[in-house]
Amino acid sequence: QSALTQPASVSGSPGQSITISCTGTSSDIATYNYVSWYQQHPGKAPKLMIYHVNYRPSGVSNRFSGSKSGNTASLTISGLQAEDEADYYCNSYTSSSTWVFGGGTRLTVL
Amino acid sequence: QGQLVQSGSELKEPGASVKVSCKASGYILTSHGLNWVRQARGQGLEWLGWINTYSGNPTYAQGFTGRFVFSLDTSVSTAYLQISSLRAEDTAVYYCARDLRSRGSYYMDVWGNGTTVTVSS
């Protein structure tokens, strides 16, 4: 199972919105609404930000939202804040009953 | 809500074995599966596999069969990852993460604090 494809980096200024894409295949994203997104700050464990494509866990800011079209999922962060600077990973369930992660995207807040 | 606490950093020589522990608290270990994920320095997250904590049945990702073994000790609410015949390329931070598929929810909601395994002579 190959890793999902994410851009290596994205950037935005405070207050702006950014979108991170995550492209998979017919064996994962296209078939299942089981896409999740994780935020990871340096030296820290990943933190769940979005699950089942567009659901936010309790405590996660509503500035974070998710969507999916075909075999591509997206994470949008609106009203960028300095603390959003981190690495972001998408993850999907697969037809083999396994998990696959994206390669990760480094978000820089300018 | 639940918490996963992992064992401390390990420094091992090539060819040795290591056993990483992941202790569950605040919930019953056997009520949810457990994934193992690793992250080499400066690299992304890589899924190693998961263990059905109710049945004890492990599933390993491609490339992680043979040297990697998942196990449980439910009496102390702890899961283990054992890696044998360690190689330099096994140097990474290893995470455990709770899997909610048993409840029809497909994501990893609680993560351990990570265990750094360094393989060096």
Interface residues (C-beta under 8 A of the other chain):
Chain A: Q1 A3 Y32 Y34 S36 Y38 Q40 A45 P46 K47 L48 Y51 H52 P57 Y89 N91 Y93 S97 T98 W99 V100 F101 G102 G103 G104
Chain B: N35 V37 G44 L45 E46 W47 G49 W50 T59 A61 Q62 Y95 A97 R101 S105 Y106 Y107 M108 D109 W111 G112 N113 G114
